[in-house]
Amino acid sequence: MKPTGINEITPVTKLSAFPNPTTGPVTISYSVTQKTNVDVEVYDWVGKRFITLSLGSKEPGEYSQTLTLPTKSGTYLLTLKTNTTKQVFKVIVSD
């Protein structure tokens, strides 16, 4: 993956997760601006990976995917990777 410059178009926009915080499954929503492969990984705060999911090749458009997160309360890092970029955001799981 390479750094994204000011004039470059990132292939994923409008990335969100809901509900957040959550007590159960979480739905991630994202838009793809160009054809790209999409993968999702979920890590706990200390870096242990809980989920690796390949969502395959996506054409431009809007998508959503529901994930079942670990049931242990805490903060998790959800990473959405494409062919050229990686976006990370946190999801909080509460009892």
C-alpha positions in Angstrom: 0.0 0.0 0.0 1.2 3.5 -0.8 0.4 6.8 1.0 -2.5 8.7 -0.4 -1.6 12.1 -1.8 -3.9 15.2 -1.9 -4.7 14.8 -5.6 -5.3 11.0 -5.5 -8.7 9.5 -5.3 -9.2 6.9 -2.5 -11.2 3.9 -3.6 -13.3 3.8 -0.4 -15.4 6.7 1.0 -18.2 7.1 3.5 -16.9 4.4 5.8 -19.1 3.9 8.9 -20.1 1.3 11.4 -23.4 1.1 13.3 -24.5 0.7 15.9 -21.4 2.0 17.7 -21.2 1.3 20.5 -22.7 -2.1 20.1 -23.8 -5.1 22.2 -24.0 -7.4 19.2 -23.5 -7.5 15.5 -22.3 -4.3 13.7 -22.9 -3.3 10.1 -20.2 -1.6 8.2 -21.2 0.6 5.3 -18.8 1.9 2.6 -18.7 3.3 -0.9 -16.3 2.2 -3.5 -15.3 4.8 -6.1 -13.3 2.4 -8.4 -13.0 -1.3 -8.9 -11.0 -2.8 -6.0 -10.7 -5.8 -3.8 -12.0 -5.3 -0.2 -10.9 -7.1 2.9 -12.0 -6.5 6.5 -10.0 -7.3 9.7 -10.9 -6.8 13.3 -8.3 -6.5 16.1 -8.5 -6.0 19.8 -6.7 -3.0 21.4 -3.5 -5.0 21.9 -3.4 -6.3 18.3 -4.9 -9.7 18.5 -6.8 -10.4 15.2 -10.3 -11.8 15.7 -11.8 -11.6 12.2 -10.4 -11.7 8.7 -12.9 -11.5 5.9 -12.4 -11.1 2.2 -15.3 -9.3 0.6 -14.0 -9.9 -2.9 -13.8 -7.6 -5.9 -16.2 -4.6 -5.8 -17.3 -2.4 -8.6 -18.1 1.3 -7.8 -21.1 1.6 -5.6 -22.4 1.4 -2.0 -22.1 -1.7 0.1 -22.7 -3.0 3.6 -21.6 -6.0 5.6 -22.7 -7.3 9.0 -20.0 -8.6 11.3 -20.4 -10.5 14.6 -17.8 -9.0 16.9 -16.3 -10.7 19.9 -18.7 -10.6 22.9 -16.0 -9.4 25.3 -16.5 -5.7 26.2 -13.8 -3.4 24.8 -12.5 -1.3 22.0 -11.8 -3.1 18.7 -10.1 -1.7 15.6 -11.8 -2.5 12.3 -9.6 -2.3 9.3 -10.9 -2.0 5.8 -8.3 -2.7 3.1 -8.3 -2.2 -0.6 -5.7 -2.7 -3.4 -4.1 0.6 -2.5 -5.4 1.9 0.8 -6.2 1.0 4.4 -8.7 2.7 6.7 -9.0 2.0 10.4 -11.7 3.0 12.8 -12.7 1.9 16.3 -15.8 0.0 17.4 -16.8 -0.2 21.0 -18.5 -3.4 22.3 -20.3 -3.0 25.6 -22.3 -5.4 27.9 
